[in-house]
Amino acid sequence: MLAPRRAPVTGTELTRITASGDAPLHHVDARYLSWSIDVSVFAGGLWWEGSNKSRRGIGTSRLSPLALDARELNRLVRALGPAYLRIGGSEADKIHYFEAPPGESNALVLSREQWDDLHEFLRRHDLKLFFTCKYGLFRRNEHGRWDGSALEHLLAYSRERDYAIDVFELGNELNAYWAFHGLLSQPRAKNLAQDYRTFKALVRRHYPEARICGPGSAFWPRLGETIRPISNITPKFLRELAGELDIVDWHYYPFQSERSPVRTRAARRKHMTDPASFTYFERYSQHLMDLRDRLQPQAELWTGETGSAQCGGQPFRSDRWVSGFWWADQLGLGARLGQKVMVRQALVGGDYGLIDRLTLKPRPDYWVSWLWRQLMGTGVYAVASSRPQVRAYLHDSALGAGRCLLLINLDEQPAPVQLEGLGAVGRRYTVTAKQLTSRKLRINGVKPKLKKGRIALDRFPVQTGLAVLPPHSISFWEILPAAADQYCTSSISIPSGS
């Protein structure tokens, strides 16, 4: 395939994209891009839609349980998988398994039928379950003496049915219990580690091959692990648990919605396209990696929950094109930093869902995710951009030989690029929209949509022309292997302003 032709571009600074080294830095999980269904959406709890505020970390609108047999939902999941599916969220610590206690008529219950339907859904789409188990203790004097009897009943039933559960974690954002359940409910790291040992022993009796994940602490931009010393539990927890975790995970949202009681970086358009907004993920990710290396060196590092904005996402932002930039960047950055799995909150539900819960239509972030899944392989390579407004990430190609270069132009101006040390460019897929608040996007000028439940890359015309990134765009460029270079130049170069 011919490389894009050279042509002058005036008034725009040239961006150099430079690769270094032929060997991958590391590899991500084959299910790196994964997603959650919040237990509130799944089982019919309190949720964000229809609410403009939060109460103790959860929404205020009661939902009906999600119908996992909806045809359009299954079509969209089929096109996006395989993945890990996390069932978790704030109400995971309040839910009852199979039946409510006497006298609790309004309790949130995960029924046997829902649990059976979930496992059929997992089987249908080759999904692996990442399950957040109920911690459910709200008085500090009970921490360190976790009662797993309710979970044991669920595990015994699941084992009897031969249901697969790949990853278990205990509790949701345990460092934020002070916010959900009151200051006196916040567990100390030492007591939490003791509860985790009890939890691990129980899980392994029923699922000896399952992996144990924790602590799933919430980190905020600018604040980190929220209020110190009350909730800065991750370092002490990892030290106390000493080598007993399979996965160290954390939760991170780069922005906060207007529902959030604390906003350290509001989900405004200018923040969502500002490269400075993306620096906190790298800072905290590196901090966690250092802790992992010292205290749990055998464990993988996962981002166990992430979305554009806390508390359900920001209306008119999280469901629009402007949300695609942080998401594409965090996928690339997390992989480059050595995280094995990135779990998106959420597959469906809220303003931040990849799929609209009410219409079951895909949102812009769904299509960015779909392209990543189609094109970006597991091998991660070193690549750098000369300008912070243009973000660059390089992986093996998921299509086979060669590599795939992800380029994100955060600038409102077009960005001519020069590739160095990368080789020739083959097919390119460029994602754009009319404006940042658009609900719809185009891939190579074509609106993506499923046809009879399916979509393929050949649905989009081959893109040719100048090697210039459009304003506010996300591009995936195929980098051809050396054997395919016979008709291509060794690099793409656009002179700046000649």
Secondary structure as a PSIPRED ss2 file (coil, helix, strand):
# PSIPRED VFORMAT (PSIPRED V4.0)

   1 M C   1.000  0.000  0.000
   2 L C   1.000  0.000  0.000
   3 A C   1.000  0.000  0.000
   4 P C   1.000  0.000  0.000
   5 R C   1.000  0.000  0.000
   6 R C   1.000  0.000  0.000
   7 A C   1.000  0.000  0.000
   8 P C   1.000  0.000  0.000
   9 V E   0.000  0.000  1.000
  10 T C   1.000  0.000  0.000
  11 G C   1.000  0.000  0.000
  12 T C   1.000  0.000  0.000
  13 E C   1.000  0.000  0.000
  14 L C   1.000  0.000  0.000
  15 T E   0.000  0.000  1.000
  16 R E   0.000  0.000  1.000
  17 I E   0.000  0.000  1.000
  18 T E   0.000  0.000  1.000
  19 A E   0.000  0.000  1.000
  20 S E   0.000  0.000  1.000
  21 G C   1.000  0.000  0.000
  22 D C   1.000  0.000  0.000
  23 A C   1.000  0.000  0.000
  24 P C   1.000  0.000  0.000
  25 L C   1.000  0.000  0.000
  26 H E   0.000  0.000  1.000
  27 H E   0.000  0.000  1.000
  28 V C   1.000  0.000  0.000
  29 D C   1.000  0.000  0.000
  30 A C   1.000  0.000  0.000
  31 R C   1.000  0.000  0.000
  32 Y C   1.000  0.000  0.000
  33 L E   0.000  0.000  1.000
  34 S E   0.000  0.000  1.000
  35 W E   0.000  0.000  1.000
  36 S E   0.000  0.000  1.000
  37 I E   0.000  0.000  1.000
  38 D E   0.000  0.000  1.000
  39 V H   0.000  1.000  0.000
  40 S H   0.000  1.000  0.000
  41 V H   0.000  1.000  0.000
  42 F H   0.000  1.000  0.000
  43 A H   0.000  1.000  0.000
  44 G C   1.000  0.000  0.000
  45 G C   1.000  0.000  0.000
  46 L E   0.000  0.000  1.000
  47 W E   0.000  0.000  1.000
  48 W C   1.000  0.000  0.000
  49 E C   1.000  0.000  0.000
  50 G C   1.000  0.000  0.000
  51 S C   1.000  0.000  0.000
  52 N C   1.000  0.000  0.000
  53 K C   1.000  0.000  0.000
  54 S C   1.000  0.000  0.000
  55 R E   0.000  0.000  1.000
  56 R C   1.000  0.000  0.000
  57 G C   1.000  0.000  0.000
  58 I E   0.000  0.000  1.000
  59 G C   1.000  0.000  0.000
  60 T C   1.000  0.000  0.000
  61 S E   0.000  0.000  1.000
  62 R E   0.000  0.000  1.000
  63 L C   1.000  0.000  0.000
  64 S C   1.000  0.000  0.000
  65 P C   1.000  0.000  0.000
  66 L C   1.000  0.000  0.000
  67 A C   1.000  0.000  0.000
  68 L C   1.000  0.000  0.000
  69 D C   1.000  0.000  0.000
  70 A C   1.000  0.000  0.000
  71 R H   0.000  1.000  0.000
  72 E H   0.000  1.000  0.000
  73 L H   0.000  1.000  0.000
  74 N H   0.000  1.000  0.000
  75 R H   0.000  1.000  0.000
  76 L H   0.000  1.000  0.000
  77 V H   0.000  1.000  0.000
  78 R H   0.000  1.000  0.000
  79 A H   0.000  1.000  0.000
  80 L H   0.000  1.000  0.000
  81 G C   1.000  0.000  0.000
  82 P C   1.000  0.000  0.000
  83 A C   1.000  0.000  0.000
  84 Y E   0.000  0.000  1.000
  85 L E   0.000  0.000  1.000
  86 R E   0.000  0.000  1.000
  87 I E   0.000  0.000  1.000
  88 G E   0.000  0.000  1.000
  89 G C   1.000  0.000  0.000
  90 S H   0.000  1.000  0.000
  91 E H   0.000  1.000  0.000
  92 A H   0.000  1.000  0.000
  93 D H   0.000  1.000  0.000
  94 K C   1.000  0.000  0.000
  95 I C   1.000  0.000  0.000
  96 H E   0.000  0.000  1.000
  97 Y E   0.000  0.000  1.000
  98 F C   1.000  0.000  0.000
  99 E C   1.000  0.000  0.000
 100 A C   1.000  0.000  0.000
 101 P C   1.000  0.000  0.000
 102 P C   1.000  0.000  0.000
 103 G C   1.000  0.000  0.000
 104 E C   1.000  0.000  0.000
 105 S C   1.000  0.000  0.000
 106 N C   1.000  0.000  0.000
 107 A C   1.000  0.000  0.000
 108 L C   1.000  0.000  0.000
 109 V E   0.000  0.000  1.000
 110 L E   0.000  0.000  1.000
 111 S C   1.000  0.000  0.000
 112 R H   0.000  1.000  0.000
 113 E H   0.000  1.000  0.000
 114 Q H   0.000  1.000  0.000
 115 W H   0.000  1.000  0.000
 116 D H   0.000  1.000  0.000
 117 D H   0.000  1.000  0.000
 118 L H   0.000  1.000  0.000
 119 H H   0.000  1.000  0.000
 120 E H   0.000  1.000  0.000
 121 F H   0.000  1.000  0.000
 122 L H   0.000  1.000  0.000
 123 R H   0.000  1.000  0.000
 124 R H   0.000  1.000  0.000
 125 H C   1.000  0.000  0.000
 126 D C   1.000  0.000  0.000
 127 L C   1.000  0.000  0.000
 128 K E   0.000  0.000  1.000
 129 L E   0.000  0.000  1.000
 130 F E   0.000  0.000  1.000
 131 F E   0.000  0.000  1.000
 132 T E   0.000  0.000  1.000
 133 C E   0.000  0.000  1.000
 134 K C   1.000  0.000  0.000
 135 Y C   1.000  0.000  0.000
 136 G C   1.000  0.000  0.000
 137 L C   1.000  0.000  0.000
 138 F C   1.000  0.000  0.000
 139 R C   1.000  0.000  0.000
 140 R H   0.000  1.000  0.000
 141 N H   0.000  1.000  0.000
 142 E H   0.000  1.000  0.000
 143 H C   1.000  0.000  0.000
 144 G C   1.000  0.000  0.000
 145 R C   1.000  0.000  0.000
 146 W C   1.000  0.000  0.000
 147 D C   1.000  0.000  0.000
 148 G C   1.000  0.000  0.000
 149 S H   0.000  1.000  0.000
 150 A H   0.000  1.000  0.000
 151 L H   0.000  1.000  0.000
 152 E H   0.000  1.000  0.000
 153 H H   0.000  1.000  0.000
 154 L H   0.000  1.000  0.000
 155 L H   0.000  1.000  0.000
 156 A H   0.000  1.000  0.000
 157 Y H   0.000  1.000  0.000
 158 S H   0.000  1.000  0.000
 159 R H   0.000  1.000  0.000
 160 E H   0.000  1.000  0.000
 161 R C   1.000  0.000  0.000
 162 D C   1.000  0.000  0.000
 163 Y C   1.000  0.000  0.000
 164 A C   1.000  0.000  0.000
 165 I C   1.000  0.000  0.000
 166 D C   1.000  0.000  0.000
 167 V E   0.000  0.000  1.000
 168 F E   0.000  0.000  1.000
 169 E E   0.000  0.000  1.000
 170 L E   0.000  0.000  1.000
 171 G C   1.000  0.000  0.000
 172 N C   1.000  0.000  0.000
 173 E C   1.000  0.000  0.000
 174 L H   0.000  1.000  0.000
 175 N H   0.000  1.000  0.000
 176 A H   0.000  1.000  0.000
 177 Y H   0.000  1.000  0.000
 178 W H   0.000  1.000  0.000
 179 A H   0.000  1.000  0.000
 180 F H   0.000  1.000  0.000
 181 H H   0.000  1.000  0.000
 182 G C   1.000  0.000  0.000
 183 L H   0.000  1.000  0.000
 184 L H   0.000  1.000  0.000
 185 S H   0.000  1.000  0.000
 186 Q C   1.000  0.000  0.000
 187 P C   1.000  0.000  0.000
 188 R C   1.000  0.000  0.000
 189 A H   0.000  1.000  0.000
 190 K H   0.000  1.000  0.000
 191 N H   0.000  1.000  0.000
 192 L H   0.000  1.000  0.000
 193 A H   0.000  1.000  0.000
 194 Q H   0.000  1.000  0.000
 195 D H   0.000  1.000  0.000
 196 Y H   0.000  1.000  0.000
 197 R H   0.000  1.000  0.000
 198 T H   0.000  1.000  0.000
 199 F H   0.000  1.000  0.000
 200 K H   0.000  1.000  0.000
 201 A H   0.000  1.000  0.000
 202 L H   0.000  1.000  0.000
 203 V H   0.000  1.000  0.000
 204 R H   0.000  1.000  0.000
 205 R H   0.000  1.000  0.000
 206 H H   0.000  1.000  0.000
 207 Y C   1.000  0.000  0.000
 208 P C   1.000  0.000  0.000
 209 E C   1.000  0.000  0.000
 210 A C   1.000  0.000  0.000
 211 R E   0.000  0.000  1.000
 212 I E   0.000  0.000  1.000
 213 C E   0.000  0.000  1.000
 214 G E   0.000  0.000  1.000
 215 P E   0.000  0.000  1.000
 216 G E   0.000  0.000  1.000
 217 S E   0.000  0.000  1.000
 218 A E   0.000  0.000  1.000
 219 F E   0.000  0.000  1.000
 220 W E   0.000  0.000  1.000
 221 P C   1.000  0.000  0.000
 222 R C   1.000  0.000  0.000
 223 L C   1.000  0.000  0.000
 224 G E   0.000  0.000  1.000
 225 E C   1.000  0.000  0.000
 226 T C   1.000  0.000  0.000
 227 I C   1.000  0.000  0.000
 228 R C   1.000  0.000  0.000
 229 P C   1.000  0.000  0.000
 230 I C   1.000  0.000  0.000
 231 S C   1.000  0.000  0.000
 232 N C   1.000  0.000  0.000
 233 I C   1.000  0.000  0.000
 234 T H   0.000  1.000  0.000
 235 P H   0.000  1.000  0.000
 236 K H   0.000  1.000  0.000
 237 F H   0.000  1.000  0.000
 238 L H   0.000  1.000  0.000
 239 R H   0.000  1.000  0.000
 240 E H   0.000  1.000  0.000
 241 L H   0.000  1.000  0.000
 242 A C   1.000  0.000  0.000
 243 G C   1.000  0.000  0.000
 244 E C   1.000  0.000  0.000
 245 L C   1.000  0.000  0.000
 246 D C   1.000  0.000  0.000
 247 I E   0.000  0.000  1.000
 248 V E   0.000  0.000  1.000
 249 D E   0.000  0.000  1.000
 250 W E   0.000  0.000  1.000
 251 H E   0.000  0.000  1.000
 252 Y E   0.000  0.000  1.000
 253 Y C   1.000  0.000  0.000
 254 P C   1.000  0.000  0.000
 255 F E   0.000  0.000  1.000
 256 Q E   0.000  0.000  1.000
 257 S C   1.000  0.000  0.000
 258 E C   1.000  0.000  0.000
 259 R C   1.000  0.000  0.000
 260 S C   1.000  0.000  0.000
 261 P C   1.000  0.000  0.000
 262 V C   1.000  0.000  0.000
 263 R C   1.000  0.000  0.000
 264 T C   1.000  0.000  0.000
 265 R C   1.000  0.000  0.000
 266 A E   0.000  0.000  1.000
 267 A C   1.000  0.000  0.000
 268 R C   1.000  0.000  0.000
 269 R H   0.000  1.000  0.000
 270 K H   0.000  1.000  0.000
 271 H H   0.000  1.000  0.000
 272 M H   0.000  1.000  0.000
 273 T C   1.000  0.000  0.000
 274 D C   1.000  0.000  0.000
 275 P H   0.000  1.000  0.000
 276 A H   0.000  1.000  0.000
 277 S H   0.000  1.000  0.000
 278 F H   0.000  1.000  0.000
 279 T H   0.000  1.000  0.000
 280 Y H   0.000  1.000  0.000
 281 F H   0.000  1.000  0.000
 282 E H   0.000  1.000  0.000
 283 R H   0.000  1.000  0.000
 284 Y H   0.000  1.000  0.000
 285 S H   0.000  1.000  0.000
 286 Q H   0.000  1.000  0.000
 287 H H   0.000  1.000  0.000
 288 L H   0.000  1.000  0.000
 289 M H   0.000  1.000  0.000
 290 D H   0.000  1.000  0.000
 291 L H   0.000  1.000  0.000
 292 R H   0.000  1.000  0.000
 293 D H   0.000  1.000  0.000
 294 R H   0.000  1.000  0.000
 295 L H   0.000  1.000  0.000
 296 Q C   1.000  0.000  0.000
 297 P C   1.000  0.000  0.000
 298 Q C   1.000  0.000  0.000
 299 A C   1.000  0.000  0.000
 300 E E   0.000  0.000  1.000
 301 L E   0.000  0.000  1.000
 302 W E   0.000  0.000  1.000
 303 T E   0.000  0.000  1.000
 304 G E   0.000  0.000  1.000
 305 E E   0.000  0.000  1.000
 306 T E   0.000  0.000  1.000
 307 G C   1.000  0.000  0.000
 308 S C   1.000  0.000  0.000
 309 A E   0.000  0.000  1.000
 310 Q E   0.000  0.000  1.000
 311 C C   1.000  0.000  0.000
 312 G C   1.000  0.000  0.000
 313 G C   1.000  0.000  0.000
 314 Q C   1.000  0.000  0.000
 315 P C   1.000  0.000  0.000
 316 F C   1.000  0.000  0.000
 317 R C   1.000  0.000  0.000
 318 S C   1.000  0.000  0.000
 319 D C   1.000  0.000  0.000
 320 R C   1.000  0.000  0.000
 321 W H   0.000  1.000  0.000
 322 V H   0.000  1.000  0.000
 323 S H   0.000  1.000  0.000
 324 G H   0.000  1.000  0.000
 325 F H   0.000  1.000  0.000
 326 W H   0.000  1.000  0.000
 327 W H   0.000  1.000  0.000
 328 A H   0.000  1.000  0.000
 329 D H   0.000  1.000  0.000
 330 Q H   0.000  1.000  0.000
 331 L H   0.000  1.000  0.000
 332 G H   0.000  1.000  0.000
 333 L H   0.000  1.000  0.000
 334 G H   0.000  1.000  0.000
 335 A H   0.000  1.000  0.000
 336 R H   0.000  1.000  0.000
 337 L C   1.000  0.000  0.000
 338 G C   1.000  0.000  0.000
 339 Q C   1.000  0.000  0.000
 340 K C   1.000  0.000  0.000
 341 V E   0.000  0.000  1.000
 342 M E   0.000  0.000  1.000
 343 V E   0.000  0.000  1.000
 344 R E   0.000  0.000  1.000
 345 Q C   1.000  0.000  0.000
 346 A C   1.000  0.000  0.000
 347 L C   1.000  0.000  0.000
 348 V E   0.000  0.000  1.000
 349 G C   1.000  0.000  0.000
 350 G C   1.000  0.000  0.000
 351 D C   1.000  0.000  0.000
 352 Y C   1.000  0.000  0.000
 353 G C   1.000  0.000  0.000
 354 L C   1.000  0.000  0.000
 355 I E   0.000  0.000  1.000
 356 D C   1.000  0.000  0.000
 357 R C   1.000  0.000  0.000
 358 L C   1.000  0.000  0.000
 359 T C   1.000  0.000  0.000
 360 L C   1.000  0.000  0.000
 361 K C   1.000  0.000  0.000
 362 P E   0.000  0.000  1.000
 363 R C   1.000  0.000  0.000
 364 P H   0.000  1.000  0.000
 365 D H   0.000  1.000  0.000
 366 Y H   0.000  1.000  0.000
 367 W H   0.000  1.000  0.000
 368 V H   0.000  1.000  0.000
 369 S H   0.000  1.000  0.000
 370 W H   0.000  1.000  0.000
 371 L H   0.000  1.000  0.000
 372 W H   0.000  1.000  0.000
 373 R H   0.000  1.000  0.000
 374 Q H   0.000  1.000  0.000
 375 L H   0.000  1.000  0.000
 376 M E   0.000  0.000  1.000
 377 G E   0.000  0.000  1.000
 378 T E   0.000  0.000  1.000
 379 G E   0.000  0.000  1.000
 380 V E   0.000  0.000  1.000
 381 Y E   0.000  0.000  1.000
 382 A E   0.000  0.000  1.000
 383 V E   0.000  0.000  1.000
 384 A E   0.000  0.000  1.000
 385 S E   0.000  0.000  1.000
 386 S C   1.000  0.000  0.000
 387 R C   1.000  0.000  0.000
 388 P C   1.000  0.000  0.000
 389 Q C   1.000  0.000  0.000
 390 V E   0.000  0.000  1.000
 391 R E   0.000  0.000  1.000
 392 A E   0.000  0.000  1.000
 393 Y E   0.000  0.000  1.000
 394 L E   0.000  0.000  1.000
 395 H E   0.000  0.000  1.000
 396 D E   0.000  0.000  1.000
 397 S E   0.000  0.000  1.000
 398 A C   1.000  0.000  0.000
 399 L C   1.000  0.000  0.000
 400 G C   1.000  0.000  0.000
 401 A C   1.000  0.000  0.000
 402 G C   1.000  0.000  0.000
 403 R E   0.000  0.000  1.000
 404 C E   0.000  0.000  1.000
 405 L E   0.000  0.000  1.000
 406 L E   0.000  0.000  1.000
 407 L E   0.000  0.000  1.000
 408 I E   0.000  0.000  1.000
 409 N E   0.000  0.000  1.000
 410 L C   1.000  0.000  0.000
 411 D C   1.000  0.000  0.000
 412 E C   1.000  0.000  0.000
 413 Q C   1.000  0.000  0.000
 414 P C   1.000  0.000  0.000
 415 A E   0.000  0.000  1.000
 416 P E   0.000  0.000  1.000
 417 V E   0.000  0.000  1.000
 418 Q E   0.000  0.000  1.000
 419 L E   0.000  0.000  1.000
 420 E E   0.000  0.000  1.000
 421 G C   1.000  0.000  0.000
 422 L C   1.000  0.000  0.000
 423 G C   1.000  0.000  0.000
 424 A C   1.000  0.000  0.000
 425 V E   0.000  0.000  1.000
 426 G E   0.000  0.000  1.000
 427 R E   0.000  0.000  1.000
 428 R E   0.000  0.000  1.000
 429 Y E   0.000  0.000  1.000
 430 T E   0.000  0.000  1.000
 431 V E   0.000  0.000  1.000
 432 T E   0.000  0.000  1.000
 433 A C   1.000  0.000  0.000
 434 K C   1.000  0.000  0.000
 435 Q C   1.000  0.000  0.000
 436 L C   1.000  0.000  0.000
 437 T C   1.000  0.000  0.000
 438 S C   1.000  0.000  0.000
 439 R C   1.000  0.000  0.000
 440 K C   1.000  0.000  0.000
 441 L C   1.000  0.000  0.000
 442 R E   0.000  0.000  1.000
 443 I E   0.000  0.000  1.000
 444 N C   1.000  0.000  0.000
 445 G C   1.000  0.000  0.000
 446 V E   0.000  0.000  1.000
 447 K C   1.000  0.000  0.000
 448 P C   1.000  0.000  0.000
 449 K C   1.000  0.000  0.000
 450 L C   1.000  0.000  0.000
 451 K E   0.000  0.000  1.000
 452 K C   1.000  0.000  0.000
 453 G C   1.000  0.000  0.000
 454 R E   0.000  0.000  1.000
 455 I C   1.000  0.000  0.000
 456 A C   1.000  0.000  0.000
 457 L H   0.000  1.000  0.000
 458 D H   0.000  1.000  0.000
 459 R H   0.000  1.000  0.000
 460 F C   1.000  0.000  0.000
 461 P C   1.000  0.000  0.000
 462 V C   1.000  0.000  0.000
 463 Q C   1.000  0.000  0.000
 464 T C   1.000  0.000  0.000
 465 G C   1.000  0.000  0.000
 466 L C   1.000  0.000  0.000
 467 A C   1.000  0.000  0.000
 468 V E   0.000  0.000  1.000
 469 L E   0.000  0.000  1.000
 470 P C   1.000  0.000  0.000
 471 P C   1.000  0.000  0.000
 472 H C   1.000  0.000  0.000
 473 S E   0.000  0.000  1.000
 474 I E   0.000  0.000  1.000
 475 S E   0.000  0.000  1.000
 476 F E   0.000  0.000  1.000
 477 W E   0.000  0.000  1.000
 478 E E   0.000  0.000  1.000
 479 I E   0.000  0.000  1.000
 480 L C   1.000  0.000  0.000
 481 P C   1.000  0.000  0.000
 482 A H   0.000  1.000  0.000
 483 A H   0.000  1.000  0.000
 484 A H   0.000  1.000  0.000
 485 D H   0.000  1.000  0.000
 486 Q H   0.000  1.000  0.000
 487 Y H   0.000  1.000  0.000
 488 C C   1.000  0.000  0.000
 489 T C   1.000  0.000  0.000
 490 S C   1.000  0.000  0.000
 491 S C   1.000  0.000  0.000
 492 I C   1.000  0.000  0.000
 493 S C   1.000  0.000  0.000
 494 I C   1.000  0.000  0.000
 495 P C   1.000  0.000  0.000
 496 S E   0.000  0.000  1.000
 497 G C   1.000  0.000  0.000
 498 S C   1.000  0.000  0.000
